[in-house]
Amino acid sequence: MLTVDALRVRYGPLEALHGVSLDVGAGGVTAVLGRNGAGKSTLVRAIAGYLRPSSGRILWQGSDITRAPIGRRAAAGLMLVPDEGGVFRSLTVRENLELFAAGRDLGPAFETFPDLDALARRRAVLLSGGEQQMLALSRALLAPWRLLMVDELSHGLAPALAARLYAVLAGLAATHPDRAVLLAEPDPRVALALAGRVHVLRRGELAATGSPAEFDAATL
């Protein structure tokens, strides 16, 4: 569904991605694995349209979207759940959900995350980090998407809550085999457990690609 071809992204004089090429197919989870600074967030933000590549191409279902605006990508079904800033902090939980849903039923979000129902009138700025991540991930339960990109879902979260969020993500992938999920993840154990395909980034370069069985979490 998605092809990234020789992608380069710069922050001023610093090049963060050095000609990265990879494919993302429909069904299951594809993981981009790498330590902090490897280029994972840069990659998903460039695919979503928040960063403009200096060279290379991004193809979505065969169409070149390298220079397409964010709105066009969103309309095509590309959705990014960032590691932070994924909610409107001045709005309440319910107001955030209503924006995500655009008139659709809010039930799926409240059924998956009952905590949000109890917090519906609270402003997002007053939520804990975990509650904000629940709220951010809930947009994938409410809004239509074809490619769901999730950037470091567990950043700063307790292990039990992180496991809960990963279970929701795995459920989304399993129930939508005609769609694609791309997870940017620093923890190799999580990436190898969730993904059917893994791409390893090191210092802005694609170091390895393969199935989880081809990697050892202890050496990544």
N, C-alpha and C positions, 0 to 999 in steps of 0.2 A: 504493500500500500504506500509506503514511504521509502524514498531513496535519497540519501545524502551523498553527494558526489564531490569529492576533493574540496571539502568546505574549509575555508579559512576565515577566521574572525579576529579582528584587532580591537584593542582598547588603546587608542592613540598609537604610540610607537611600539606597544607590546602586542605580539601576536599570541592569542590564547588557544586557537585551534590551528593545527598545521596540516591542512589537507586531509581531513577526516572523511572517510567513505564508509557507509554502512546501509543496510536495508532493514526495514521493519515490516513484517508480514502480519496478516490478520490472524486473530485467535491467540489466546494466551497473553503472556507478558514477555516483552523484550526488555532486558536490563542493560543500562550503560553503567558500568562499574568503574570506580576510581576513587582515589583519595581526594581530600580537599585540595583544590587547585588543579585537578587533572583536566578540567574543562567540561565537566558534566552539565553544570548549570548553563554555561555559555552555549552548549550544543542545543539544549531544549529551548532556551530562550530565542536562539536564532531560528529554530524550526517554527516556533510560535509567532515569530515576527517582531519580537521586542529588540532584537539586535540585527543589524544589517551585515551580511558577510562581505569581506573584501574580495573574495573570489570563490568559485565553486557553485554548485547548484543544489537546490532542494526540490524534489519532484514529489508531488502528492497525487497518487493514482494516475501517474503518467503526465500530469500537467506541471509545468515549471512555475513554482510559486516563490522563487528566490527573492523577487522584488515586490511580491504582493503585500498589500497593507494588512495589518492585524485583523481588521474587520472582515476582509475577504477570507482570510484563513479561518476565522471563527465561524463564518457563515458556511464554510466547507466542512465544518465539524472538528477542527483542531482546537483542543482545549488544554490549557496549562494550569495545573495546580502547583503554585510555587512553594518553596520551602518557608517563605514568610511573605506577609503582605497579600495573602490570598483572600482577605475579607475586607469589607468596608467598615472600618473601625468605629466610625461615628454613627453607624446605623445599628438597630437592634438585630438580634438573631433572626427574628421573623422577617424583618425588612430585608436582610441579606438574602434569606431564602426566597422571598418573593421576587427579588431581582433575578436570582439564578433561574427560578422557575418560569418567569415571564408568563404568568397566568395558569401554569400547570399546577396540579395537586401537590401540596407539600408533604403528603402522607409518607412517601418513600423515605424522606430524610428523617422524619420523626420516628418512623418504625425502625430504621437502622440505627439511629442515634437518639434514644429516648431522652438522653441528657439535654439535647437541644430543645425538646418540648418544654422541659422545666425551666429553661433559660430563655424562652422565646422573647420576653420583654427586656432582656438585659442587653445593653450596648456591647458590641463586639470588643471594644477597647477594654472592657472589664473582664473579659474571659481569660482563662488560663491559656497557656500555649497549646495544650492538648485540646481544649475546647475549640480554640480557633482552627486547629487542623481538622477537627471533626466538621466544623462549619465549612471550611474550604473544600474538603473532599465531598461534602454533600452536593455541591454543584454538579458532580458527575452522576448523582442520583436523580437530579431534577431536570437538567438541560440536555438536549440531544448532543451527542458527540460521535465522531468516527475514529479519531485518534486522541487518546487521553494520555497526556504527559504529566508525570508526577515527579516533582523534584525533591528528593530527600524528605520523604514523608515523615520519618521518625525524628527529625532534627530537634533535639532538646527534650524529647519525651521520655517518660518512664517506660521500661520494657513492656509492661503489661498493656499499656495503652497503645504503644507502637504495634504490638502483635494484633491488637483488635483492629487497628486501621489497615494493617496489611491483609487481614482476613477479609475485610470489606473490599479491598482492591482486587484480591484474588477472585472474590465472588463476582465482581463486575466483569472481569476478564472471562470467567467461565460462562457467564450468562449471555455474553455478546461475542460469539465466535466469528462474526463477520466484521468485527472492529479490531482496532489495534491499541494496545496499552504499552507505553514506553516509560520505564521507571529509571530515573537517575538515582543511583544508590551507592553510598560509600561502604556499606557493610557487606562483605562477600558472602556471609552466611545467609543473609536475607536474599540477595540477588540469586544465589544458586538454588535456594529453596523455592522461590516464586517463579523464576523465569524459565522459559523454554529455550531461549537464546540469549547469550551474554556477549556483550562487546566491552572490552577492557580498555579504558583510556589511561594513558600515563603522560603527564606533562604536555597535554594538548595533542597527543598523537594516538592513533588506534594501535594498541600493542598486541591484541589478540581477539579472536572471535571464535565462538564455538558453543556447543551445548553444555549445560551444567556438568555433565558427566566427565567432560574433558578438563575440568578445573579442580583444583584443590583449594578450599577456602583458606587453609593455613598458609599457603604460599602467595596469595593474592594481596 
